[in-house]
Amino acid sequence: MTVPPVELDDLADPAAGFPQATREQWRALAADVLRRSGWDGPPDAVEDALSTTTYDAVAVAPLYDAADLPRTPRVVRGPGPWDVRQRHADPDPAATREAIHADLENGVTSLWLDLKAIDPAALPAVLDGVLLDLAPVVLDAGPRTAEAAEAFLRHVEKTAGGVALPGGNLGADPIGLAARTGAGVDAGAAAALAGRCAADHPGLRAIIVDALPYHDAGGADAEELGCSIATGVAYLRALTGAGLTAEQAFGQLEFRYAATADQFLTIAKLRAARRMWARVAEVVGGPGAQLQHAVTSSAMMTVRDPWVNMLRTTLACFAAGVGGADAVTVQPFDAGLGLPDAFARRIARNTQSLLVEEANVARVADPAGGSWYVERLTDDLAARAWEWFQEIERAGGMAAALERLVPERLAATRARRADNLAHRRDPVTGVSEFPDLKERPVSRRPGPGLAVTSGEGLPVMRYAEEFEALRDLADARPDRPTVFLATIGPVAAHTARAAFAANLFAAGGVATVAGGPGTDPAAIAAAFRDCGTPVACLCSSDRLYGEHAAPVAAALREAGARTVWLAGKGEYEGVDATLYAGCDAIEVLRTTFDDLGVNR
């Protein structure tokens, strides 16, 4: 294609001088590519063929243009650095105090204290030397919220006197506590704390609307959003019923959301949350700004190959910043192993410092705004979440919906998510994909770790847990369980499928030993006997399977094989089952464990 010369006056239009591309042209080109992989649909069906669907049934298309841009007004956070908030949960007050000072001296701007792990009575010791007029403190005490709030407010009066606090939150969240533990919902104490904050500590908030329990239970983004908005509305009713004005009630709430490695869904979720809350404020008659605290997802974190968590949390932190979160907590990469060490906390806070100070992510208000894709995704996600919010309201509000509606909805999503994880449609790098059987274990001091639940609360899901449980069983054996890979034919014929099979078995901690190459069944069977395992897997091309799969399988059976897998698809005599992209890897591994005598 020849591009005509661009005149200086045309520089105002970046597309000047280029022929106008059309959606139909793109469809035709994309259809040509798809047909090379066997797709035979018409060009006008290519977008459907390339679309994906989220757990909320929101379609994600392969192409967006100006026609996809919704007309819904945007609600954005202004430019400027977000609050770098570090979580502390070490029950040793001295160790927590040391970690807090290290954080505050190196980029952290606020503190999140887990007082379910730290004794609330130790707050004065933990916060010794912390300038409360500079560093906001957020409490998270669960059933001990009232006790923790009293201890904190006494400490404020003693050390800060009449100095106004710049922010922070007492962490009251009776609905979130009910979601975690199954306890009853009593908003009276939370409303009383909100009244005290509004009257005596105008910079301090009393209530957290924590959406993490719904994310940690396997919920989808719109489900997390709908639950949070319904919870916020319930708290507005409780606070105004206790005598606060609508403006005061709105000013007592802070929302907490999960940020995941799916950066675009995280960006859209935070943008949709602000839009939904602005709509509530429009109806109620209060200020529309939503204070957001984004926390990198506990569900996505792994115990195996935990170093990969650094990449996950970097993506999540970037998405939280671009999405407009007011405060961000990056969980240390070793948080699932126990109490994070100083190096992990340093990496967590420096991840944020790099994005804010070096990458300048915070210098632009709503940097994703105007993107056809992000705007449409935000709009679709907000619409789906608003439908769910209305369903909760029809059920009697969030407290009533926690009895049945919310658990049942989340259970259905969790089951779909678990199925996708088992089939590796949702891959977990370092665990279900590209596991390292030679990784050196990482140990940490015992601690609360990631999200926990108790009593009759919502269950907690971690995406890697089923594969990691199998890895633990395999690693506990004196000798690593092994599967024999019967590689048939030349190297070029079996390399790809042998690598695929080895990766799948390694996800459960099972090693593989390749025998071959060659096509002689007797030679392959001899190599199998030398391996000393009762499980084999054929690896080759479809063409060679047609000629050699049956005799090789028969030879392996005669040599003592209990199970003969085949990497690929198709039915062959003597083959028990096939391994292919999208097969149930968990079920394959469990069957293999049974054949290998690994106790489950």
C-alpha positions, 0 to 999 in steps of 0.5 A: 500500500502506498501512503500519500505524502502528509502535509503539515496541516494534516498533523492535527489528524493522526489518520490523515493520508491513510485510507479509511479502515472499516469493520467489515475489512477487519472481519474479512481479514480475521476470518481468513486467519481463523479459516487456517485453523479449521473455522468455516463460519461467515465473516459476519460471525467472526466477532462472535467466534473470537468473543469471550464471556466473563463469569458475569455473562458480560461479553468481551469482544475482540474489537471495539469502535466509537459505536461501542462508547456509552453515553453514561457520565464518568465519575472519576477520582482526581489526579494525584498519588493514591494512598499506599496502605500496608497491612500488618498482622503480626501478633508480636507488638514489637515486631509489628511496631518495627515493621510499621516504622520501616514502612512509614520511612520508605513510602507507605502513607497509611496503616491497615492493622489486623486486630484479629491477629494483634491484641487490641490492648497492644495498640499503644505499643504497636503505634508508639512513635507513629504520628497519627496526624500524618499517617491514617490508621485503618482497623480490622478487628472483626468481632472485637471492633468495639474494643479496638475502636475504644482502644484506638480512640483513647490512644488518639486522645492521649497522643494526638490531643486535639489534632484532627486526624487526616483520615483512617477508619475504625473498621466497623462492618457488621454485614461483612462480619456476618458474611465471614462468620455467619454471625447475626447483623447488628448495625447499632454499634457501628452507627454509634461509632459513626456518630462519635466520629462525625461529632468528635473526629471529622477526619475519621470514618467508622465503617468499611464496606468490605466486598472482599468476602464475596470475591474470596468466596469465588464470586464474580466482579458484578456480584462483588459490586452488587453486594457492596452497593447493597451493603452501603445502602444498608449502612446508609439506612442504619446511620440516618436512622440513628440520627446522622444526616445523609451527608454525614452518613455518606462521609462515614463509609469507605469501600474495599474491593479486590484487585486482580491480575485481570487488569481491564476487569479490575479497572472497569470494576472500580470505575463501575463502583463509583458510577453505581454509588453516584447513582445511589447518592443522586437518589438519596441526596448525598455527596456522590464520591466513593472512597475506595480501598483496593486490595490485591486479591487473596484468591489469586495468590499461590503458595507454590512458586510464590515469586510469581505473585509479584507479577500478579500483584504488580498487574493488580496494583497497576489496574487499581491505580488506573481504575482510580482507587484512593488507597491500594494495598499490595499483599506481599508475595509470601502472604499465603505462607504465613507472616511476610518477611521484611523483603516481601513487605519491601517489594510490596510497597516498592511496587506501588512507589515505582508505579506512582513515582517512576511510571507516573501512573497517578498523574492522570485522572482516569487514564483509561477513560475514553477507551472504547473497550474500557468504557463499554466494559465498565458500562456492561459490568455496572448494568449487570451489577445493578441488576444483582443489587436490585435482586438483593434489595427485592430479597429484603436487603443485604442482611436478609440476602446473606441467609440464602440468596447470596451464598447460593449465587456465589456457590454457583459461580464458585463451581463454574470457576472451580471447573474452569480451573480444573480444566485449566481454562483458567490457568495458574502460572507456576501451579497448573501451568509451568510448575517447577518440581525442583522449586525450593520451598519457602517457609515463613513464621506462622500467621493469619495468612490470607483470607480466612472464614469461620463458623457458618460464613461464606467459604474461602476459595484460592484458585491454586488450592486443589493443585497445590493439595495434590503437590503436597501429597506427591512431595510427601512421598519418599520417592516422587511419583512418576509417569512413563512417557512412551514417545513414539517416532522421531523427536519432531513427532512427539516433542509438543505432546510430550511437553504438554503431558509432562506439564500436566502431570507436574501440576500434581507433583508427578515427574515424567520419564520419556522412553524412546524415540522409536516405534518398536513396541518391545523396546518401548515396553522394555524402557517402561519396565526399567522406569518402575512405574505402573502408569504410561502415556503415549506421545506422538502425532495423530498420523503415527498414533493410527499405526502404532498406538494400539501395538505400543499400548498392548506391549505396555499392558503386557509389561505391567501398565495399569493405565495407558493415557494418550496425549491427544484426542481419538479412540485407540485400542488399549488406551484408557483415556486421552489428555488434551487441552481442556481436559479435567486435569484434576481428575486425571491427576487423581486417577494417576494418584490412585494407580501410583498408590499415592494416598489421597 
